[in-house]
Amino acid sequence: MQQLAALPVPDTVTESFDRLCSFAAGPVCVAVSGGGDSLALLVLAAAWAKRRGRTILSFTVDHRLRPEAAAEARHVAGISRDLGIRHETLAWAAPKAGQAVARAARHDLLAGAAAQADSRLILTAHTEDDQAETVLIRARSGSGWYGLAGIQTLAVTPATGNGSDALVARPLLGMSREALRGVLTAEGLRWIEDPSNSDPRFERVRMRRLLAEVPGLRAGVLSCQNGLQAFRTVEDRALGRWLDGCVRSEGEGISISGGLPEGERGVRALSLVIQLTTMRARPPRADAMVRLARRLGTPRPFRAATLGGAIISAGDGIIHLKAEQLLDLPVVNAIPARLAAFRTVCSGKP
């Protein structure tokens, strides 16, 4: 097991680790459930870190929803130990059923643990297969082109508590599940199969089966996603320039000078700033966002409005936003760092 860190890392994966891990100095955190994808990520990250002189930390979230979870965390801890990597199990204090609420809790725990370790970079093991499944799920829900660009290699954590400026990086989006399990098999490592991964009650499982059953569908979906990604990169760079030049944190809120970008970009920009102001993970309703952006874009006097938990006012060429409900001081103090994280992700520059 000690020889695992000498594992050769494919050049494309090395380049992905190099690029994504350049966005933050200090320890690199790896989220490891014990499944095949995340365990392969841990092994590849350990090999990469040894070559680059970086420190890796591994975290396993125990949602305390399945009795097997504690043993699975111990399995990850043992492999981490053999790799010379510090591991910590993060237990969800108040477990609740439901994938969405569990996902939110997982991000909160990971971001908080990363912050405690003086890190702001969390690696997750999303694969090319996850990408194809996600695009199908979004298409089925009526997502626009921006969402159909799929999972991004770098994003700001959806966590809004401690560590809310952490970056989530996905260096394996160009690899398949099959290839990652090949890495583990070659090293003689056992991974854990989550029973939910074969439960057809979940939409992702149904999309996974569809992709396996329809010849050429996976390649077609990924080709479409890749094309839309090029457009999204252009859009995000423009949004990053706007955030850098026009948006400032002020007191308990945020100010925008020079107005919103035009059209769809302006709606997206306003939605993001409202989320930053309120430190909420979910965006406001799309139809309400469109109406508010149009009102702010007209020359007529603007009466203060509320949306998504924010109070929006405008005057003398400045748009002001503040949370409708008083935020705790640590949350308010975290807004500038979270704004800076979004600037980093949108600009694509460390």
C-alpha positions in Angstrom: 0.0 0.0 0.0 2.8 2.4 0.7 3.8 2.3 -3.0 0.6 3.8 -4.1 1.9 7.3 -4.1 4.3 6.3 -6.8 1.4 5.5 -9.2 1.9 7.1 -12.6 -0.7 9.8 -13.2 -1.9 10.3 -16.8 -0.7 13.5 -18.3 -4.2 14.9 -18.8 -5.0 14.3 -15.2 -1.7 15.8 -14.0 -2.5 18.9 -16.1 -6.0 19.1 -14.5 -4.6 18.8 -11.0 -1.8 21.4 -11.8 -4.3 23.9 -13.1 -7.1 23.5 -10.6 -4.8 23.3 -7.5 -3.0 26.5 -8.6 -6.1 28.5 -7.5 -5.3 28.1 -3.8 -2.1 27.6 -1.8 -1.9 25.4 1.3 -3.5 22.0 1.8 -5.7 20.4 -0.8 -8.8 18.7 0.6 -10.2 15.6 -1.0 -13.8 14.5 -0.4 -13.8 10.7 -0.2 -16.9 8.7 0.4 -15.2 5.3 -0.2 -16.9 4.8 -3.6 -14.9 3.9 -6.6 -14.7 7.5 -8.0 -13.7 9.3 -4.9 -11.3 6.6 -3.8 -9.6 6.8 -7.2 -9.4 10.5 -6.8 -7.7 10.1 -3.5 -5.1 7.7 -4.9 -4.4 10.0 -8.0 -4.3 13.1 -5.8 -1.7 11.4 -3.5 0.5 10.5 -6.4 0.2 14.0 -7.9 0.9 15.7 -4.5 4.0 13.6 -4.0 5.4 14.8 -7.3 4.4 18.5 -6.7 5.2 18.7 -3.0 1.6 19.6 -2.0 -0.2 18.4 1.2 -3.4 16.4 0.8 -6.1 16.0 3.5 -9.0 13.6 3.1 -12.4 14.1 4.6 -15.3 11.6 4.7 -18.8 12.8 5.6 -20.8 10.4 7.7 -24.4 11.5 7.2 -25.5 9.0 9.9 -28.3 7.8 7.7 -27.0 4.3 7.1 -25.5 2.0 9.7 -22.7 1.0 7.3 -21.5 4.5 7.0 -19.2 4.5 10.0 -17.4 1.4 8.8 -17.0 2.9 5.3 -15.4 6.0 6.8 -13.0 3.7 8.7 -12.1 2.0 5.4 -11.3 5.4 3.9 -9.3 6.3 7.0 -7.2 3.1 6.6 -6.3 3.8 3.0 -5.5 7.4 3.7 -3.2 6.3 6.5 -1.4 3.9 4.1 -1.0 6.8 1.7 0.4 9.0 4.4 -2.6 11.3 4.3 -4.4 12.8 7.3 -8.0 11.8 7.4 -11.0 13.1 9.3 -14.6 11.8 9.4 -17.1 14.6 9.5 -20.4 13.5 11.2 -23.7 15.2 10.4 -25.0 16.3 13.8 -28.7 16.4 12.9 -29.3 13.9 10.1 -32.4 14.2 7.9 -33.7 12.1 5.1 -33.5 13.5 1.5 -30.8 13.8 -1.0 -30.9 17.6 -1.4 -30.7 18.3 2.4 -27.9 15.7 2.7 -26.0 17.3 -0.1 -26.3 20.8 1.5 -25.1 19.4 4.8 -22.2 17.6 3.1 -21.0 20.9 1.5 -21.3 22.7 4.8 -19.3 20.1 6.7 -16.6 20.0 4.0 -16.2 23.7 3.7 -16.1 24.2 7.4 -13.4 21.4 7.8 -11.4 22.9 5.0 -11.5 26.3 6.7 -10.3 24.8 10.0 -7.4 23.3 8.1 -6.4 26.6 6.5 -7.5 25.3 3.1 -9.9 26.7 0.6 -9.8 24.0 -2.1 -11.9 20.9 -2.0 -11.5 18.2 -4.7 -14.5 16.1 -5.6 -14.6 13.0 -7.9 -17.2 14.0 -10.6 -16.5 12.1 -13.8 -17.3 12.2 -17.4 -20.2 9.9 -16.7 -21.6 12.3 -14.0 -21.3 15.0 -16.7 -23.5 13.2 -19.2 -26.1 12.3 -16.6 -26.2 15.8 -15.3 -26.8 17.3 -18.8 -29.7 14.9 -19.4 -31.2 15.7 -16.0 -31.0 19.4 -16.7 -32.3 19.1 -20.2 -35.3 17.2 -18.9 -36.0 19.9 -16.3 -36.0 22.6 -19.1 -32.6 24.1 -18.3 -31.3 26.8 -20.7 -28.0 26.7 -22.5 -26.0 28.0 -19.6 -27.0 25.0 -17.4 -26.6 22.6 -20.3 -22.9 23.5 -20.3 -22.9 21.0 -17.4 -20.8 20.6 -14.3 -17.9 23.1 -14.1 -14.3 22.1 -13.3 -14.2 24.9 -10.7 -17.0 26.4 -8.7 -17.6 28.3 -5.4 -18.9 26.0 -2.7 -22.7 26.2 -2.2 -21.9 26.2 1.6 -22.8 29.6 3.1 -21.4 29.1 6.6 -17.8 28.7 7.8 -15.6 28.3 4.7 -18.1 29.9 2.3 -15.3 31.1 0.1 -13.9 27.6 -0.5 -13.5 26.5 -4.1 -14.8 23.1 -5.3 -12.5 21.6 -8.0 -13.2 18.6 -10.2 -10.0 17.3 -11.8 -11.5 14.0 -13.1 -14.3 15.3 -15.3 -12.4 14.0 -18.3 -12.2 10.4 -17.0 -14.8 7.7 -17.0 -16.0 5.6 -14.1 -14.6 2.5 -15.8 -11.1 4.1 -16.1 -11.1 5.1 -12.4 -12.1 1.6 -11.3 -9.3 0.3 -13.4 -6.9 2.4 -11.3 -8.2 0.9 -8.1 -8.2 -2.7 -9.5 -4.6 -2.3 -10.6 -3.7 -1.3 -7.1 -5.7 -4.0 -5.4 -8.0 -1.6 -3.6 -11.6 -2.4 -2.7 -14.2 0.3 -3.1 -17.7 0.6 -1.6 -20.9 0.4 -3.7 -23.6 2.8 -2.4 -27.0 1.0 -2.8 -28.6 4.2 -3.9 -26.5 4.1 -7.1 -28.7 1.3 -8.4 -32.1 2.5 -7.1 -34.3 3.5 -10.0 -36.3 5.9 -7.8 -33.5 8.4 -8.3 -33.5 10.3 -11.6 -29.7 10.0 -11.9 -29.9 6.2 -11.8 -32.6 6.3 -14.5 -30.4 8.6 -16.7 -27.4 6.3 -16.1 -29.4 3.3 -17.4 -30.6 5.3 -20.4 -27.0 6.3 -21.3 -26.0 2.6 -21.1 -28.9 1.4 -23.2 -28.9 3.9 -26.1 -25.9 3.5 -28.4 -24.1 6.8 -29.1 -26.2 8.8 -26.6 -23.3 9.4 -24.2 -21.0 10.6 -26.9 -23.7 12.9 -28.3 -24.5 14.4 -25.0 -20.9 15.1 -24.1 -20.2 16.6 -27.5 -23.2 19.0 -27.1 -22.0 19.9 -23.5 -18.5 20.5 -24.7 -19.7 23.0 -27.4 -21.9 24.9 -24.9 -19.0 25.0 -22.4 -17.1 27.2 -24.8 -19.9 29.7 -24.8 -20.3 29.5 -21.1 -16.6 30.3 -20.6 -17.0 33.5 -22.7 -20.1 34.4 -20.6 -18.3 33.7 -17.3 -15.3 35.8 -18.2 -17.6 38.7 -19.0 -19.4 38.2 -15.7 -16.0 38.2 -13.9 -15.0 41.5 -15.5 -18.3 43.0 -14.4 -17.9 41.7 -10.8 -14.4 43.1 -10.7 -15.2 46.5 -12.1 -18.7 47.2 -10.8 -19.5 45.3 -7.6 -18.2 46.2 -4.2 -18.9 44.9 -0.6 -20.1 47.8 1.6 -21.0 47.6 5.3 -23.7 45.0 5.6 -24.4 44.7 1.9 -23.2 45.1 -1.7 -23.2 48.0 -4.2 -23.3 48.0 -8.0 -22.1 50.9 -10.0 -22.7 51.4 -13.7 -25.8 49.3 -13.8 -26.4 45.7 -14.8 -25.1 44.0 -17.9 -27.7 43.8 -20.7 -30.1 41.0 -21.4 -29.7 37.5 -20.0 -26.3 38.3 -18.5 -27.8 41.1 -16.4 -30.4 38.7 -14.9 -27.7 36.2 -14.1 -25.5 38.9 -12.6 -28.3 40.3 -10.4 -29.2 36.8 -9.2 -25.6 36.2 -8.2 -25.3 39.4 -6.3 -28.6 38.8 -4.4 -27.3 35.4 -3.4 -24.1 37.0 -2.2 -25.9 39.7 -0.2 -28.1 37.2 1.6 -25.5 34.4 1.7 -28.1 31.9 0.4 -27.2 28.9 -1.8 -30.4 29.0 -3.9 -31.1 31.7 -6.5 -34.3 33.7 -6.5 -37.2 32.7 -8.8 -36.2 33.2 -12.5 -39.4 35.0 -13.6 -39.1 37.5 -10.7 -35.4 38.0 -11.5 -36.2 39.0 -15.1 -38.9 41.5 -14.0 -36.6 43.1 -11.4 -33.6 43.3 -13.9 -35.9 45.1 -16.4 -37.1 47.6 -13.8 -33.5 48.4 -12.8 -32.6 48.9 -16.5 -35.2 51.6 -17.2 -34.5 55.3 -16.7 -37.6 55.7 -14.5 -37.2 56.2 -10.7 -36.8 52.9 -8.9 -38.9 52.1 -5.9 -37.1 49.8 -3.4 -38.0 46.1 -3.9 -37.4 42.9 -2.1 -36.5 39.6 -3.7 -34.7 36.4 -2.5 -34.3 37.8 1.0 -32.6 41.0 -0.2 -33.7 44.7 -0.2 -32.8 46.4 -3.5 -32.7 50.1 -3.9 -31.2 52.4 -6.5 -30.2 56.1 -6.9 -27.5 58.3 -8.4 -26.4 55.5 -10.6 -25.7 53.0 -7.8 -27.7 49.9 -6.9 -27.6 49.0 -3.2 -28.5 45.6 -1.8 -28.7 44.4 1.8 -30.2 41.4 3.5 -33.9 41.7 4.5 -33.2 39.9 7.7 -30.2 40.9 9.9 -27.3 38.5 9.3 -25.0 37.4 12.0 -21.7 39.4 12.1 -19.5 36.4 11.0 -21.8 35.9 8.0 -21.6 39.6 7.0 -17.8 39.5 7.4 -17.6 36.5 5.1 -19.3 38.3 2.1 -16.2 40.0 0.8 -14.2 36.7 0.7 -17.1 34.9 -1.1 -17.4 37.8 -3.6 -13.6 37.4 -4.3 -14.1 33.6 -4.8 -16.8 34.3 -7.4 -14.5 36.7 -9.1 -11.7 34.1 -9.2 -14.0 31.4 -10.6 -15.5 33.6 -13.3 -12.2 35.1 -14.3 -10.5 31.7 -14.5 -7.4 33.2 -13.0 -5.8 32.2 -9.6 
